[in-house]
């Protein structure tokens, strides 16, 4: 079936996209919710330049859905209708076990005539992370709740060592409670890795975020 992927640029939606393709479905586009006043993706903060990189790296057009939050459901439905016009028959989401979220997304699909898919549903959270690492996806840790996790995790890739630190901290290693967020920047479904540099750490109350910028400019020859 042709489908649109509700894509956040993070690890879970990337794994869900991979599993949908693995199951024989065909993606026609990526639906990305963006903050209307910032142009950055919700939750993972990919800026317009990175979103263009994702479009190229994954070889799929993006349907950007600007929202100020209050109109989130309407913006998502508008994006789903655009995807349907592009040929999508279904919509895939990366929810794991939150019934309320799933019901909300199913309602959006009912409103737009699309079949909902949840390829990660009821899979173990630790299993999802282990599979991402095993498959070779490179997921950059973009933000952490610094009351739960050390800032030293920022800017590094999600790997076995990072998972061990998270388990020792007693958090959900999938980060379903907002303990941390990632940007998936390379892996089996990427045609090319994203090109970027990791910058300074920015602090916002209980959360710390590492800035992600364009690649360093080459220095002129002497």
QUIPECOR-V279199 format. One line per field, one symbol per residue. ss: DSSP state (@ for helix, = for strand, . for the rest). psi: psi as a letter, one per 20 degrees, with the letter a starting at -180 (. if undefined). burial: # if it has 24 or more other ideal C-beta (glycine too) atoms within 12 Angstrom, else .. Layout:
BEGIN
ss->???
psi->???
burial->???
END
This chain:
BEGIN
ss->.=====....@@@@@@@@@@@@...==========.....=......@@@@@@@@@@@..=======....@@@@@@@@@@@@@@....===......@@@@@@@@@@@@@@..===.......@@@@@@@@@@@..========.....@@@...=..@@@@@@@@@@..........=======..........========..=======.........
psi->qpqppopijagghghggghgghijqophrpoppqpgihjqqqgikprhghhhgggghikpqpopnpqjghkghhgghghhhghhhiipirpqqjqgjogggghghhhhhghjkqpqqmijpjqpghhgghggghijpoopohqqojihqqiihpjrqoahghhggghhikroiikijjhrqrppirahjphqqqorqpcrpppnciqpppqparqppqqqq.
burial->.####################...#.#########....########..##.###.##.########.......##########.#.#########........##.##..#.########...#..##.###.#.##########.##.#.#######..##.##....######..#########.##..##.#..........######..........
END
